[in-house]
Amino acid sequence: MYVRGTVAGAVETKSVNGSELAEVPVRLDRERDDADDGPATDDSLAGDGGTAESESAVDDGETTVAEHETTTLTLWGKWTESADLLEPGMELLVTNAAEKTFRGEDRYATTGDSYVVVEPSFLVNVTAIRNWVECPRLYYLNKLSGVPLNYPVVKGTLVHEVFGDLLRGRDLEESIDARVEERGLELGLLGESPESVAEDVRENAGAIEGWLEQGRLTEEDSWRSEQLLISETFGIRGRADAIRRGAPVELKTGKNLKKEPRFKDKVQAACYALMLEEHGGDVDLGTLLYTKNSALDRNEETGDLTPAKEFTMGDGLLKFVVRLRNELAAMEIKGDVPTGYEGSAKCEYCFEQDTCMVVSGRLDQESKAGQIGQALPDEELEYFERFYRAIEEERREVHREYAKLWKQDAAERADDDRALIDLEFVEKRPLDEGRWELHARRTSGATSKIREGDFVLASDGHPVRGNAEHARIERLDEDQVVLTADEPVEVTRLDVYPSELTTDRLLAALHDALLKGDERRKDVLFGRTDPEFEPVEEPFIDNNAAQNEAVTKAVGARDCALIHGPPGTGKTYTIARAIRAMVERGERVLLSAFTNRAVDNALEAVLEQLEERGEIDADRVVRVGSESGVRDDMEPYRLERAGDPEDRLAELQNAQVVAATTATCGSRVMKEQAFDVALVDEAAQLTEPGTHAAINLADRFVLVGDHEQLPPVVRAENDLTESLFERLIELHPDAGVMLDRQYRMNQRIQAFASREFYDGALRPAEPEVAARTLDDLEGVTRDALPAALRDPVAFVDVEGDGGQYTDSEEAAEIADLIETYEAAGLERSEIGIIAPFRAQVSEISTHVPDDVAVDTVDRFQGSSQELIVVSFTATGTLEGPIFEDYRRINVALTRPKRALVLVGDASALGSDPVYGRMLEWAQA
Ligand SMILES: Nc1ncnc2c1ncn2[C@@H]1O[C@H](COP(=O)(O)OP(=O)(O)OP(=O)(O)O)[C@@H](O)[C@H]1O
C-alpha cells in the first residue's frame, strides 16, 4: 500500500523494545491499494515476502479512498532519521505501508519493504545527491557557482560522448575525431590542441572499447545508452550513462585501483537503480566503469583486468540513498543552508576548502571549513538572501512543471499547450552516427508551445511511465513531425521538458555579481554612489534630441546609463548608433537581450550602421547562439562551435561586437569573455539576476527598456518580478533618458498611452507619423468602411457570452470586422488580433482566416501592425484577470500604426477606472 499525505503536527520519536520508531501525524491526500493504477513502484519494490509487520497488515484489497483524513504513520528503524527532518506542512510518501486498526482508528506503518520519501515532488538531480554524499556544503557551493569551463570537465564530457557512440556501434577513431571537432571553441578557450585532446580521450576510451568488445564476444548483452529517468515516487531525476541488461552502468573518467567502486559512485548508480525499479525493472547489480583502469594495472589486491567494477545493489544501499535524498529535499524545502557538519567529510582533504572558506566568510555563513575574509555589507547580504530565496521559489515552480508530467493526463497536457498527443508512429531511420530519425504523423491540428528546434520528451505514450527519450524536433508540419534521438522510441507523444538551467544560471549570476563583482559597480547598484558620466561633445543623432542625449550618456557612462524607450521611439536605432560610436572608440561591446528575437533585431540594426559607414568589417561581429535560436539572416555571423580550436577562439576573441541572449551570457563559454561595455535591450523584461548575467561580463553597462510594458516573465510571484532597469531608474533618475518621439502611431492612437503611461510626454516624431491612416496604404480607402470604423481608434460594443476565458460573440464580431477591412482593401498580413487568454486566441483562430495573426500580448510585444484588433473577453463584471496588469494593455494599444479597434463589453469595461478612461478616449 502506498500512503501519501501532509505532516499534520509534531513528530514523536520513541524506543519500543529496543527498536526506534517515530509517530508522524499525517493528513492523507488519498490512499491507494497495490492493485490501484499507481506507478509500478509498489509491485516492483515489494521484494520477496514482507516482514512480520507487513504480514500482519490488514490488507484485504478493498482500501477505501479517504480524503484529508488525519491519522498516524509509524516510521520504523532507520526511517526515524527521515522522520527527524519533518516539519508540519511537509509532504510524505510511504511505499509498501501496512495498515492496522488501533483502537478503532486506521493507522499505517512502514514495513521492511517500505521506502519513506520526504517531499516527493521536490525533484532532486542525481548529480546533486552525489555531491551531497561527498559533502552537503560542496553541494551548496556547486549550486551557487555552477561548473566553470575547465579541461577535466570538457574531457569528461568527451569521453562520455565517445562511450555513447561506441554503444551505438560507431567506430572509435571516427567518434573521437568527430567529438573533439565539435568542441573546437571550448578547447580553443582552454588552449588545448585537438591532437593532444584526442590522445587523452583515446587513452580513456580505448580500455572501454576493449572491455565492450570482450563483453560482446562472451555474453549476450542488451545495451542502451544515456537514459533519461524521472521518478515520481522518489523525487529524483537524472540521466544514466548506460543501461546494460536493465541495470545501470556509470562511466567515470579516471582510475580506481581499489577493489570496490568509490562510495559516491555507488550512490549515483543506486539512484538510477531506484528509478529503473520504479519503472518495473529488478536491479541487483550496478557497474562502474573507470576509464583509466586497464590490464596493466593488475595488482595483488584487485586482480583487476578490466575498467569495470560490479557491485551488488543491496536493499540497504537503496534505502540509504533515499534517506540522503530526503536530507537534501528537507533542507531545500526549509530554505536552510548546509554547513558541512551534516556529513563526515574531512575539510583538509577537500579541493574546495579555500573556496568554501571564502564563500562562508563573505556570506557570513557557518561552515565546517571555517571562514576567511570580511563579510559583505548588510544590504548586500540581505539582497543575496532575498534573491536566493526568490530563485529557489522559481525552481520550485519548475519542479511543479515536472510534476505535471505525471499529475496531468495527456488531454490536460495538450490543453495546457504542453504536449502534442495522439501522434501515429510511422518509422525510424538509422542515422550515420548511430542515432535515429523518428517520423510520426499528427492526427490533430492542435497548437502547442512546441516548436522546431526544441528539445522535447518523446515517448511511446507516457513521458515518465513509458519509454521516453530526449529528442530534437527537426521538422514540425501540420500533418507530421520529424525528430532525432539517441534511441529509437516509437513516438506517439511529445512533451515540453522543463529545465532548471535558467534557474541555475540565475543563481550563478547572483553569486558572481555579489562575490566577484567590482566594488564601484556594487556601490552604484546599492545606491551608495551616483553613476558618473564623462563629457562627450560629439553629436550623434541630429533629428532627435532625446536619442542624441541617450547615445551621449551611453558613450560617456563610467558606470551605467538607462535608456527608457516607450513603443516605437527608436530604441533599436539608438542602440545601434551607440554601439557604432563605442566601436569607433575601439571598445569591445556585448549586445544582449532576453529573447533571441530582440538580439537579432538589434544586431541587424548594428550591422546596418556599421556597414553603412564601412568602419569595421562584419567579420568582427559575432552572434553566439544555437542554430535554432538565431534568425536565418543572422546565421552568417553565428559563431560555429565546431572546428579548429585556434580558429574558433580567434573568431570570438577578435570580435568587437558579440551578441547573445542573457541566458547564453551565463554559459561557460561566455563567462570566459570580458567586455568594455554591455548593452542590454528589453531590460525591463529581465529579472535582476538575469540582468547581472550580461552586465557581469562588462566594465560598464547600458540598459534599454520600458518598465511600462511587460515585466519579467517568471513563474513565482516575488522579487524577481521587478527588473533591475526599473529599480535603477528610480534609484538613479539622472542616469536615465526617456526617448519621447515615437515613429509608429497615428496621433489619435498614441494619445491614451501617452497620457496614461508616460505623463503625456510621448509625441509623434514627425507630422507624417501623426497623420498616418489606412488611406496611405495602397489599395485601401477608409470610405469603404462603415462610418464608425473610419476613425483611427474605434470601439465595438459586444455584450458577450459571459464565458470566463473565451467569448464566442466577440470572436464572431471580430471575424466580421476582418471581412469588412479586407473589403476596404487591407491585406490579411497587415492585420493583428490580440486577446488576453490563449483560449480566446484559439477561439478567434477558428473564426478568422489562417493568415491573420492572432496572439496574446506577450507574443506581440516588440512588433507592430497597420491594424490591430483587441478582444477584451470581459463581460458582466471585470472580475476575471483580463489583461491582468495595466502594462499589458499599454502593449496591446501601442501595436498599431494606422488603426485600432477595441472589441468588448462597454458596461463591464466601464467599471474599472483605467478601462473607463480608455473607453472615453476610444469613443470620443
Ligand atoms: N532618429 C530617427 N530618425 C529617423 N527615423 C528613426 C529615428 N529613430 C527611429 N527611427 C525609425 O523609427 C522606426 C522605429 O524605430 P525602432 O525600431 O528603433 O523603434 P523601437 O523603439 O525599437 O520599437 P519597439 O517599441 O517596437 O521596440 C524605425 O523605422 C526607425 O528606422
The ligand as a MOL file (V3000), in Angstrom:
LIG
                    3D

  0  0  0     0  0            999 V3000
M  V30 BEGIN CTAB
M  V30 COUNTS 31 33 0 0 0
M  V30 BEGIN ATOM
M  V30 1 N 16.1540 59.4510 -35.3380 0
M  V30 2 C 15.4230 58.7940 -36.2520 0
M  V30 3 N 15.2500 59.3090 -37.4750 0
M  V30 4 C 14.5240 58.6750 -38.3930 0
M  V30 5 N 13.9120 57.5160 -38.1890 0
M  V30 6 C 14.0380 56.9470 -36.9870 0
M  V30 7 C 14.7920 57.5580 -35.9610 0
M  V30 8 N 14.7220 56.7670 -34.8740 0
M  V30 9 C 13.9620 55.7110 -35.2020 0
M  V30 10 N 13.5470 55.8180 -36.4720 0
M  V30 11 C 12.6870 54.8640 -37.1920 0
M  V30 12 O 11.5510 54.5970 -36.4060 0
M  V30 13 C 11.1500 53.2480 -36.5120 0
M  V30 14 C 11.0570 52.6240 -35.1240 0
M  V30 15 O 12.3590 52.5680 -34.5960 0
M  V30 16 P 12.8880 51.3210 -33.7970 0
M  V30 17 O 12.5590 50.0520 -34.4850 0
M  V30 18 O 14.2970 51.5950 -33.4640 0
M  V30 19 O 11.9410 51.5080 -32.5430 0
M  V30 20 P 11.8410 50.6900 -31.2040 0
M  V30 21 O 11.7100 51.6610 -30.1070 0
M  V30 22 O 12.9670 49.7270 -31.1400 0
M  V30 23 O 10.4750 49.9530 -31.4050 0
M  V30 24 P 9.7480 48.9100 -30.4250 0
M  V30 25 O 8.9610 49.7110 -29.4760 0
M  V30 26 O 8.9180 48.1350 -31.3480 0
M  V30 27 O 10.8210 48.1160 -29.7850 0
M  V30 28 C 12.1620 52.5810 -37.4120 0
M  V30 29 O 11.6400 52.5090 -38.7110 0
M  V30 30 C 13.3550 53.5270 -37.3690 0
M  V30 31 O 14.1160 53.4900 -38.5380 0
M  V30 END ATOM
M  V30 BEGIN BOND
M  V30 1 1 1 2
M  V30 2 1 2 3
M  V30 3 2 2 7
M  V30 4 2 3 4
M  V30 5 1 4 5
M  V30 6 2 5 6
M  V30 7 1 6 7
M  V30 8 1 6 10
M  V30 9 1 7 8
M  V30 10 2 8 9
M  V30 11 1 9 10
M  V30 12 1 10 11
M  V30 13 1 11 12
M  V30 14 1 11 30
M  V30 15 1 12 13
M  V30 16 1 13 14
M  V30 17 1 13 28
M  V30 18 1 14 15
M  V30 19 1 15 16
M  V30 20 2 16 17
M  V30 21 1 16 18
M  V30 22 1 16 19
M  V30 23 1 19 20
M  V30 24 2 20 21
M  V30 25 1 20 22
M  V30 26 1 20 23
M  V30 27 1 23 24
M  V30 28 2 24 25
M  V30 29 1 24 26
M  V30 30 1 24 27
M  V30 31 1 28 29
M  V30 32 1 28 30
M  V30 33 1 30 31
M  V30 END BOND
M  V30 END CTAB
M  END
